[in-house]
Structures are given as structure tokens and as C-alpha cells.
């Protein structure tokens, strides 16, 4: 019979914390301060790393959101993709809908 250590048993019994999505993190600011997007950033166009920093998430999560169609469509400048800060602020304000829903809602 295999014995388990008390710490291994304790680790298994602890509940797993669910991570909030980037949109939830921005909208549920505990201290009531404005989001970093609205706090007077100077960059008009955000690249992936700027976007990750502004949404307080990882670059890997941003890449997943791009590939799954959860971010608004970027603007292409040559071969580079950038997101206008105003578009991202509007997207977060709408509750972070999918790219297709965001395009449909903003087209009207």
C-alpha cells in the first residue's frame, strides 16, 4: 500500500482558485480607481505587449485571445498589427464581447 504525506493530502484538498478574465479584472477594480487604459496613457496604438500590460494579463493570454477571436480586429500597418487605445477602451466598456459581436455592435 502506498503512503502519502500529510502535505500532499492537504494540497489535494484545497480548492482551486479560478482566475478572472482580463476584462473582469479591469471592471472589478477593488479600490475603485480607474483602469490603466483610462488613466491617461500616451500610446495611441497598442502592440501585443502593450495590450497585455494594459489588460493586466500575460502575452500568452493575449495570443490565445487573438487566435480564438476574443479581441477586436487590429489595424494593420505594413505587417504589424496594432490596436487603437480607444477601441480597446470601448471593448472593455462593452464587457469584452467577441470580435464578431464587437464589430456588429460598433457598426450600427
N, CA, C and O atoms as a GROMACS GRO file, in nm:
protein
  432
    1UNK      N    1   0.084  -0.118   0.000
    1UNK     CA    2   0.000   0.000   0.000
    1UNK      C    3   0.088   0.123   0.000
    1UNK      O    4   0.186   0.131   0.074
    2UNK      N    5   0.054   0.218  -0.082
    2UNK     CA    6   0.133   0.338  -0.096
    2UNK      C    7   0.091   0.442   0.007
    2UNK      O    8  -0.027   0.470   0.024
    3UNK      N    9   0.190   0.499   0.074
    3UNK     CA   10   0.161   0.601   0.175
    3UNK      C   11   0.177   0.740   0.112
    3UNK      O   12   0.266   0.762   0.030
    4UNK      N   13   0.090   0.831   0.153
    4UNK     CA   14   0.103   0.970   0.107
    4UNK      C   15   0.137   1.057   0.225
    4UNK      O   16   0.097   1.031   0.339
    5UNK      N   17   0.210   1.159   0.198
    5UNK     CA   18   0.249   1.251   0.305
    5UNK      C   19   0.131   1.340   0.341
    5UNK      O   20   0.043   1.362   0.258
    6UNK      N   21   0.127   1.392   0.463
    6UNK     CA   22   0.017   1.481   0.504
    6UNK      C   23   0.010   1.607   0.418
    6UNK      O   24  -0.099   1.659   0.392
    7UNK      N   25   0.126   1.658   0.374
    7UNK     CA   26   0.124   1.779   0.291
    7UNK      C   27   0.066   1.751   0.153
    7UNK      O   28  -0.002   1.837   0.097
    8UNK      N   29   0.093   1.634   0.098
    8UNK     CA   30   0.036   1.600  -0.032
    8UNK      C   31  -0.116   1.589  -0.024
    8UNK      O   32  -0.187   1.633  -0.114
    9UNK      N   33  -0.165   1.531   0.084
    9UNK     CA   34  -0.309   1.519   0.104
    9UNK      C   35  -0.371   1.656   0.122
    9UNK      O   36  -0.478   1.683   0.068
   10UNK      N   37  -0.305   1.743   0.197
   10UNK     CA   38  -0.357   1.878   0.220
   10UNK      C   39  -0.361   1.957   0.090
   10UNK      O   40  -0.455   2.033   0.067
   11UNK      N   41  -0.261   1.940   0.005
   11UNK     CA   42  -0.259   2.013  -0.122
   11UNK      C   43  -0.375   1.971  -0.212
   11UNK      O   44  -0.433   2.056  -0.279
   12UNK      N   45  -0.408   1.845  -0.213
   12UNK     CA   46  -0.516   1.796  -0.298
   12UNK      C   47  -0.652   1.844  -0.250
   12UNK      O   48  -0.744   1.861  -0.331
   13UNK      N   49  -0.668   1.866  -0.121
   13UNK     CA   50  -0.798   1.902  -0.068
   13UNK      C   51  -0.827   2.052  -0.078
   13UNK      O   52  -0.940   2.094  -0.053
   14UNK      N   53  -0.728   2.133  -0.114
   14UNK     CA   54  -0.750   2.276  -0.124
   14UNK      C   55  -0.824   2.307  -0.254
   14UNK      O   56  -0.793   2.249  -0.358
   15UNK      N   57  -0.921   2.399  -0.248
   15UNK     CA   58  -0.994   2.434  -0.370
   15UNK      C   59  -0.904   2.508  -0.467
   15UNK      O   60  -0.811   2.579  -0.428
   16UNK      N   61  -0.933   2.491  -0.594
   16UNK     CA   62  -0.856   2.558  -0.698
   16UNK      C   63  -0.920   2.694  -0.724
   16UNK      O   64  -1.041   2.703  -0.748
   17UNK      N   65  -0.841   2.798  -0.719
   17UNK     CA   66  -0.891   2.933  -0.742
   17UNK      C   67  -0.909   2.956  -0.892
   17UNK      O   68  -0.819   2.927  -0.971
   18UNK      N   69  -1.024   3.008  -0.930
   18UNK     CA   70  -1.049   3.040  -1.070
   18UNK      C   71  -0.994   3.178  -1.099
   18UNK      O   72  -1.014   3.272  -1.022
   19UNK      N   73  -0.925   3.191  -1.211
   19UNK     CA   74  -0.870   3.319  -1.249
   19UNK      C   75  -0.976   3.402  -1.321
   19UNK      O   76  -1.054   3.350  -1.401
   20UNK      N   77  -0.978   3.530  -1.290
   20UNK     CA   78  -1.070   3.620  -1.359
   20UNK      C   79  -1.014   3.651  -1.497
   20UNK      O   80  -0.892   3.653  -1.518
   21UNK      N   81  -1.104   3.675  -1.590
   21UNK     CA   82  -1.059   3.713  -1.724
   21UNK      C   83  -1.003   3.854  -1.718
   21UNK      O   84  -1.032   3.928  -1.624
   22UNK      N   85  -0.923   3.893  -1.816
   22UNK     CA   86  -0.869   4.029  -1.815
   22UNK      C   87  -0.978   4.135  -1.807
   22UNK      O   88  -0.960   4.238  -1.741
   23UNK      N   89  -1.090   4.110  -1.874
   23UNK     CA   90  -1.199   4.206  -1.870
   23UNK      C   91  -1.255   4.219  -1.728
   23UNK      O   92  -1.282   4.330  -1.682
   24UNK      N   93  -1.274   4.106  -1.660
   24UNK     CA   94  -1.325   4.109  -1.524
   24UNK      C   95  -1.228   4.178  -1.430
   24UNK      O   96  -1.271   4.251  -1.340
   25UNK      N   97  -1.100   4.156  -1.450
   25UNK     CA   98  -1.001   4.219  -1.364
   25UNK      C   99  -1.007   4.370  -1.376
   25UNK      O  100  -0.995   4.441  -1.276
   26UNK      N  101  -1.027   4.420  -1.496
   26UNK     CA  102  -1.033   4.564  -1.515
   26UNK      C  103  -1.162   4.624  -1.463
   26UNK      O  104  -1.162   4.733  -1.406
   27UNK      N  105  -1.273   4.554  -1.480
   27UNK     CA  106  -1.402   4.608  -1.442
   27UNK      C  107  -1.428   4.595  -1.292
   27UNK      O  108  -1.506   4.672  -1.236
   28UNK      N  109  -1.363   4.499  -1.226
   28UNK     CA  110  -1.386   4.477  -1.084
   28UNK      C  111  -1.268   4.526  -1.002
   28UNK      O  112  -1.215   4.454  -0.918
   29UNK      N  113  -1.228   4.648  -1.028
   29UNK     CA  114  -1.117   4.707  -0.955
   29UNK      C  115  -1.159   4.725  -0.808
   29UNK      O  116  -1.256   4.796  -0.779
   30UNK      N  117  -1.088   4.661  -0.718
   30UNK     CA  118  -1.125   4.659  -0.576
   30UNK      C  119  -1.118   4.798  -0.513
   30UNK      O  120  -1.201   4.833  -0.430
   31UNK      N  121  -1.019   4.877  -0.551
   31UNK     CA  122  -1.002   5.007  -0.487
   31UNK      C  123  -1.080   5.118  -0.556
   31UNK      O  124  -1.075   5.233  -0.512
   32UNK      N  125  -1.153   5.087  -0.663
   32UNK     CA  126  -1.235   5.185  -0.730
   32UNK      C  127  -1.158   5.282  -0.818
   32UNK      O  128  -1.216   5.377  -0.871
   33UNK      N  129  -1.030   5.261  -0.836
   33UNK     CA  130  -0.951   5.351  -0.920
   33UNK      C  131  -0.983   5.324  -1.067
   33UNK      O  132  -1.037   5.218  -1.101
   34UNK      N  133  -0.950   5.418  -1.152
   34UNK     CA  134  -0.976   5.399  -1.295
   34UNK      C  135  -0.881   5.296  -1.351
   34UNK      O  136  -0.773   5.272  -1.296
   35UNK      N  137  -0.922   5.234  -1.461
   35UNK     CA  138  -0.838   5.132  -1.522
   35UNK      C  139  -0.716   5.198  -1.583
   35UNK      O  140  -0.718   5.318  -1.611
   36UNK      N  141  -0.609   5.122  -1.604
   36UNK     CA  142  -0.489   5.181  -1.664
   36UNK      C  143  -0.516   5.233  -1.805
   36UNK      O  144  -0.446   5.323  -1.851
   37UNK      N  145  -0.613   5.178  -1.874
   37UNK     CA  146  -0.645   5.226  -2.007
   37UNK      C  147  -0.697   5.369  -2.004
   37UNK      O  148  -0.670   5.447  -2.095
   38UNK      N  149  -0.772   5.402  -1.899
   38UNK     CA  150  -0.834   5.534  -1.892
   38UNK      C  151  -0.751   5.634  -1.812
   38UNK      O  152  -0.792   5.748  -1.796
   39UNK      N  153  -0.636   5.593  -1.763
   39UNK     CA  154  -0.558   5.681  -1.676
   39UNK      C  155  -0.458   5.767  -1.753
   39UNK      O  156  -0.350   5.798  -1.702
   40UNK      N  157  -0.492   5.804  -1.875
   40UNK     CA  158  -0.410   5.899  -1.948
   40UNK      C  159  -0.288   5.840  -2.016
   40UNK      O  160  -0.184   5.906  -2.022
   41UNK      N  161  -0.297   5.717  -2.068
   41UNK     CA  162  -0.186   5.660  -2.141
   41UNK      C  163  -0.157   5.743  -2.266
   41UNK      O  164  -0.249   5.802  -2.323
   42UNK      N  165  -0.033   5.748  -2.307
   42UNK     CA  166   0.004   5.832  -2.420
   42UNK      C  167   0.011   5.757  -2.551
   42UNK      O  168   0.014   5.821  -2.657
   43UNK      N  169   0.014   5.626  -2.549
   43UNK     CA  170   0.026   5.548  -2.671
   43UNK      C  171  -0.110   5.536  -2.739
   43UNK      O  172  -0.206   5.488  -2.678
   44UNK      N  173  -0.118   5.580  -2.864
   44UNK     CA  174  -0.244   5.572  -2.938
   44UNK      C  175  -0.269   5.431  -2.991
   44UNK      O  176  -0.383   5.384  -2.990
   45UNK      N  177  -0.164   5.365  -3.036
   45UNK     CA  178  -0.177   5.229  -3.090
   45UNK      C  179  -0.099   5.134  -3.001
   45UNK      O  180   0.017   5.159  -2.968
   46UNK      N  181  -0.162   5.024  -2.963
   46UNK     CA  182  -0.102   4.926  -2.872
   46UNK      C  183  -0.058   4.802  -2.948
   46UNK      O  184  -0.134   4.748  -3.029
   47UNK      N  185   0.063   4.756  -2.923
   47UNK     CA  186   0.104   4.626  -2.978
   47UNK      C  187   0.065   4.519  -2.877
   47UNK      O  188   0.005   4.550  -2.774
   48UNK      N  189   0.099   4.393  -2.905
   48UNK     CA  190   0.057   4.283  -2.817
   48UNK      C  191   0.111   4.299  -2.675
   48UNK      O  192   0.039   4.274  -2.579
   49UNK      N  193   0.236   4.341  -2.661
   49UNK     CA  194   0.292   4.354  -2.527
   49UNK      C  195   0.229   4.472  -2.452
   49UNK      O  196   0.205   4.463  -2.332
   50UNK      N  197   0.202   4.583  -2.523
   50UNK     CA  198   0.132   4.696  -2.460
   50UNK      C  199  -0.008   4.653  -2.416
   50UNK      O  200  -0.054   4.687  -2.307
   51UNK      N  201  -0.074   4.578  -2.502
   51UNK     CA  202  -0.209   4.530  -2.474
   51UNK      C  203  -0.210   4.440  -2.350
   51UNK      O  204  -0.298   4.452  -2.264
   52UNK      N  205  -0.112   4.350  -2.340
   52UNK     CA  206  -0.103   4.262  -2.223
   52UNK      C  207  -0.082   4.344  -2.096
   52UNK      O  208  -0.144   4.317  -1.994
   53UNK      N  209   0.004   4.444  -2.103
   53UNK     CA  210   0.031   4.528  -1.986
   53UNK      C  211  -0.095   4.606  -1.946
   53UNK      O  212  -0.129   4.614  -1.828
   54UNK      N  213  -0.163   4.664  -2.045
   54UNK     CA  214  -0.282   4.744  -2.017
   54UNK      C  215  -0.397   4.659  -1.963
   54UNK      O  216  -0.473   4.705  -1.877
   55UNK      N  217  -0.411   4.537  -2.014
   55UNK     CA  218  -0.518   4.450  -1.967
   55UNK      C  219  -0.479   4.369  -1.844
   55UNK      O  220  -0.557   4.289  -1.792
   56UNK      N  221  -0.356   4.391  -1.797
   56UNK     CA  222  -0.303   4.323  -1.678
   56UNK      C  223  -0.309   4.172  -1.692
   56UNK      O  224  -0.359   4.102  -1.604
   57UNK      N  225  -0.258   4.123  -1.803
   57UNK     CA  226  -0.254   3.980  -1.830
   57UNK      C  227  -0.124   3.945  -1.900
   57UNK      O  228  -0.041   4.033  -1.925
   58UNK      N  229  -0.105   3.820  -1.931
   58UNK     CA  230   0.021   3.778  -1.994
   58UNK      C  231   0.013   3.788  -2.146
   58UNK      O  232  -0.096   3.793  -2.204
   59UNK      N  233   0.128   3.790  -2.208
   59UNK     CA  234   0.136   3.790  -2.353
   59UNK      C  235   0.076   3.661  -2.410
   59UNK      O  236   0.015   3.662  -2.516
   60UNK      N  237   0.095   3.552  -2.339
   60UNK     CA  238   0.040   3.423  -2.382
   60UNK      C  239  -0.114   3.429  -2.386
   60UNK      O  240  -0.176   3.375  -2.478
   61UNK      N  241  -0.174   3.493  -2.287
   61UNK     CA  242  -0.319   3.507  -2.285
   61UNK      C  243  -0.366   3.595  -2.400
   61UNK      O  244  -0.468   3.566  -2.463
   62UNK      N  245  -0.292   3.702  -2.428
   62UNK     CA  246  -0.326   3.788  -2.542
   62UNK      C  247  -0.322   3.708  -2.672
   62UNK      O  248  -0.412   3.720  -2.755
   63UNK      N  249  -0.218   3.626  -2.689
   63UNK     CA  250  -0.208   3.543  -2.809
   63UNK      C  251  -0.325   3.446  -2.820
   63UNK      O  252  -0.376   3.423  -2.930
   64UNK      N  253  -0.367   3.389  -2.707
   64UNK     CA  254  -0.483   3.299  -2.708
   64UNK      C  255  -0.610   3.375  -2.745
   64UNK      O  256  -0.694   3.324  -2.820
   65UNK      N  257  -0.624   3.496  -2.692
   65UNK     CA  258  -0.743   3.577  -2.722
   65UNK      C  259  -0.747   3.616  -2.869
   65UNK      O  260  -0.855   3.621  -2.929
   66UNK      N  261  -0.632   3.642  -2.928
   66UNK     CA  262  -0.626   3.675  -3.070
   66UNK      C  263  -0.667   3.554  -3.153
   66UNK      O  264  -0.750   3.566  -3.243
   67UNK      N  265  -0.609   3.437  -3.123
   67UNK     CA  266  -0.636   3.318  -3.204
   67UNK      C  267  -0.780   3.267  -3.186
   67UNK      O  268  -0.833   3.203  -3.276
   68UNK      N  269  -0.841   3.295  -3.072
   68UNK     CA  270  -0.979   3.250  -3.051
   68UNK      C  271  -1.083   3.354  -3.094
   68UNK      O  272  -1.203   3.328  -3.084
   69UNK      N  273  -1.038   3.470  -3.140
   69UNK     CA  274  -1.132   3.572  -3.187
   69UNK      C  275  -1.201   3.647  -3.076
   69UNK      O  276  -1.314   3.692  -3.092
   70UNK      N  277  -1.134   3.663  -2.963
   70UNK     CA  278  -1.194   3.734  -2.850
   70UNK      C  279  -1.153   3.880  -2.842
   70UNK      O  280  -1.213   3.955  -2.766
   71UNK      N  281  -1.052   3.922  -2.918
   71UNK     CA  282  -1.011   4.062  -2.920
   71UNK      C  283  -1.066   4.130  -3.045
   71UNK      O  284  -1.086   4.065  -3.147
   72UNK      N  285  -1.090   4.262  -3.037
   72UNK     CA  286  -1.132   4.333  -3.157
   72UNK      C  287  -1.026   4.322  -3.266
   72UNK      O  288  -0.909   4.297  -3.238
   73UNK      N  289  -1.067   4.342  -3.388
   73UNK     CA  290  -0.974   4.333  -3.501
   73UNK      C  291  -0.869   4.443  -3.491
   73UNK      O  292  -0.902   4.558  -3.461
   74UNK      N  293  -0.744   4.409  -3.515
   74UNK     CA  294  -0.638   4.510  -3.510
   74UNK      C  295  -0.632   4.591  -3.639
   74UNK      O  296  -0.692   4.556  -3.740
   75UNK      N  297  -0.557   4.700  -3.633
   75UNK     CA  298  -0.527   4.780  -3.751
   75UNK      C  299  -0.392   4.732  -3.802
   75UNK      O  300  -0.300   4.715  -3.723
   76UNK      N  301  -0.380   4.709  -3.932
   76UNK     CA  302  -0.253   4.665  -3.988
   76UNK      C  303  -0.177   4.785  -4.043
   76UNK      O  304  -0.230   4.864  -4.121
   77UNK      N  305  -0.052   4.796  -4.001
   77UNK     CA  306   0.039   4.897  -4.052
   77UNK      C  307   0.156   4.820  -4.110
   77UNK      O  308   0.245   4.776  -4.037
   78UNK      N  309   0.155   4.804  -4.241
   78UNK     CA  310   0.252   4.715  -4.303
   78UNK      C  311   0.221   4.573  -4.259
   78UNK      O  312   0.109   4.525  -4.276
   79UNK      N  313   0.320   4.506  -4.202
   79UNK     CA  314   0.298   4.371  -4.149
   79UNK      C  315   0.270   4.371  -3.999
   79UNK      O  316   0.253   4.265  -3.939
   80UNK      N  317   0.267   4.489  -3.940
   80UNK     CA  318   0.246   4.498  -3.795
   80UNK      C  319   0.099   4.519  -3.762
   80UNK      O  320   0.027   4.589  -3.833
   81UNK      N  321   0.057   4.456  -3.653
   81UNK     CA  322  -0.080   4.470  -3.606
   81UNK      C  323  -0.081   4.554  -3.480
   81UNK      O  324  -0.003   4.530  -3.388
   82UNK      N  325  -0.170   4.651  -3.475
   82UNK     CA  326  -0.184   4.738  -3.359
   82UNK      C  327  -0.332   4.756  -3.328
   82UNK      O  328  -0.416   4.748  -3.417
   83UNK      N  329  -0.362   4.780  -3.201
   83UNK     CA  330  -0.498   4.804  -3.157
   83UNK      C  331  -0.508   4.948  -3.109
   83UNK      O  332  -0.432   4.990  -3.022
   84UNK      N  333  -0.603   5.025  -3.165
   84UNK     CA  334  -0.621   5.162  -3.116
   84UNK      C  335  -0.667   5.159  -2.970
   84UNK      O  336  -0.756   5.083  -2.933
   85UNK      N  337  -0.606   5.244  -2.888
   85UNK     CA  338  -0.640   5.251  -2.745
   85UNK      C  339  -0.790   5.277  -2.728
   85UNK      O  340  -0.854   5.216  -2.642
   86UNK      N  341  -0.847   5.365  -2.808
   86UNK     CA  342  -0.989   5.397  -2.795
   86UNK      C  343  -1.077   5.275  -2.822
   86UNK      O  344  -1.181   5.258  -2.757
   87UNK      N  345  -1.037   5.192  -2.916
   87UNK     CA  346  -1.112   5.070  -2.946
   87UNK      C  347  -1.110   4.974  -2.828
   87UNK      O  348  -1.213   4.915  -2.793
   88UNK      N  349  -0.994   4.959  -2.766
   88UNK     CA  350  -0.982   4.868  -2.651
   88UNK      C  351  -1.062   4.922  -2.532
   88UNK      O  352  -1.127   4.845  -2.461
   89UNK      N  353  -1.059   5.054  -2.509
   89UNK     CA  354  -1.139   5.112  -2.401
   89UNK      C  355  -1.288   5.086  -2.425
   89UNK      O  356  -1.360   5.050  -2.333
   90UNK      N  357  -1.332   5.106  -2.548
   90UNK     CA  358  -1.472   5.081  -2.583
   90UNK      C  359  -1.507   4.933  -2.566
   90UNK      O  360  -1.614   4.900  -2.516
   91UNK      N  361  -1.417   4.844  -2.609
   91UNK     CA  362  -1.437   4.699  -2.599
   91UNK      C  363  -1.452   4.656  -2.452
   91UNK      O  364  -1.542   4.579  -2.419
   92UNK      N  365  -1.365   4.706  -2.365
   92UNK     CA  366  -1.374   4.674  -2.221
   92UNK      C  367  -1.504   4.730  -2.164
   92UNK      O  368  -1.570   4.664  -2.084
   93UNK      N  369  -1.540   4.852  -2.204
   93UNK     CA  370  -1.664   4.913  -2.156
   93UNK      C  371  -1.788   4.836  -2.194
   93UNK      O  372  -1.890   4.841  -2.125
   94UNK      N  373  -1.781   4.763  -2.306
   94UNK     CA  374  -1.894   4.683  -2.352
   94UNK      C  375  -1.894   4.544  -2.289
   94UNK      O  376  -1.984   4.464  -2.317
   95UNK      N  377  -1.797   4.514  -2.205
   95UNK     CA  378  -1.793   4.384  -2.139
   95UNK      C  379  -1.709   4.281  -2.212
   95UNK      O  380  -1.725   4.162  -2.187
   96UNK      N  381  -1.620   4.324  -2.300
   96UNK     CA  382  -1.528   4.236  -2.373
   96UNK      C  383  -1.601   4.131  -2.458
   96UNK      O  384  -1.578   4.011  -2.442
   97UNK      N  385  -1.689   4.176  -2.548
   97UNK     CA  386  -1.756   4.078  -2.634
   97UNK      C  387  -1.656   4.018  -2.734
   97UNK      O  388  -1.544   4.068  -2.748
   98UNK      N  389  -1.697   3.913  -2.802
   98UNK     CA  390  -1.611   3.853  -2.904
   98UNK      C  391  -1.586   3.955  -3.015
   98UNK      O  392  -1.658   4.054  -3.026
   99UNK      N  393  -1.486   3.929  -3.096
   99UNK     CA  394  -1.452   4.022  -3.204
   99UNK      C  395  -1.570   4.039  -3.300
   99UNK      O  396  -1.598   4.150  -3.345
  100UNK      N  397  -1.639   3.930  -3.331
  100UNK     CA  398  -1.753   3.937  -3.423
  100UNK      C  399  -1.867   4.020  -3.363
  100UNK      O  400  -1.926   4.103  -3.431
  101UNK      N  401  -1.897   3.997  -3.235
  101UNK     CA  402  -2.003   4.074  -3.169
  101UNK      C  403  -1.965   4.221  -3.157
  101UNK      O  404  -2.049   4.309  -3.177
  102UNK      N  405  -1.839   4.248  -3.125
  102UNK     CA  406  -1.792   4.386  -3.114
  102UNK      C  407  -1.805   4.457  -3.247
  102UNK      O  408  -1.852   4.571  -3.252
  103UNK      N  409  -1.765   4.393  -3.356
  103UNK     CA  410  -1.776   4.453  -3.488
  103UNK      C  411  -1.922   4.481  -3.523
  103UNK      O  412  -1.955   4.586  -3.578
  104UNK      N  413  -2.009   4.387  -3.490
  104UNK     CA  414  -2.152   4.403  -3.519
  104UNK      C  415  -2.211   4.517  -3.435
  104UNK      O  416  -2.289   4.597  -3.487
  105UNK      N  417  -2.174   4.526  -3.307
  105UNK     CA  418  -2.229   4.628  -3.218
  105UNK      C  419  -2.178   4.768  -3.252
  105UNK      O  420  -2.252   4.865  -3.237
  106UNK      N  421  -2.055   4.779  -3.296
  106UNK     CA  422  -2.000   4.911  -3.325
  106UNK      C  423  -2.032   4.957  -3.466
  106UNK      O  424  -2.018   5.076  -3.497
  107UNK      N  425  -2.074   4.866  -3.552
  107UNK     CA  426  -2.108   4.902  -3.690
  107UNK      C  427  -2.239   4.981  -3.694
  107UNK      O  428  -2.257   5.067  -3.780
  108UNK      N  429  -2.329   4.953  -3.602
  108UNK     CA  430  -2.462   5.015  -3.602
  108UNK      C  431  -2.460   5.159  -3.562
  108UNK      O  432  -2.565   5.223  -3.558
   0.00000   0.00000   0.00000
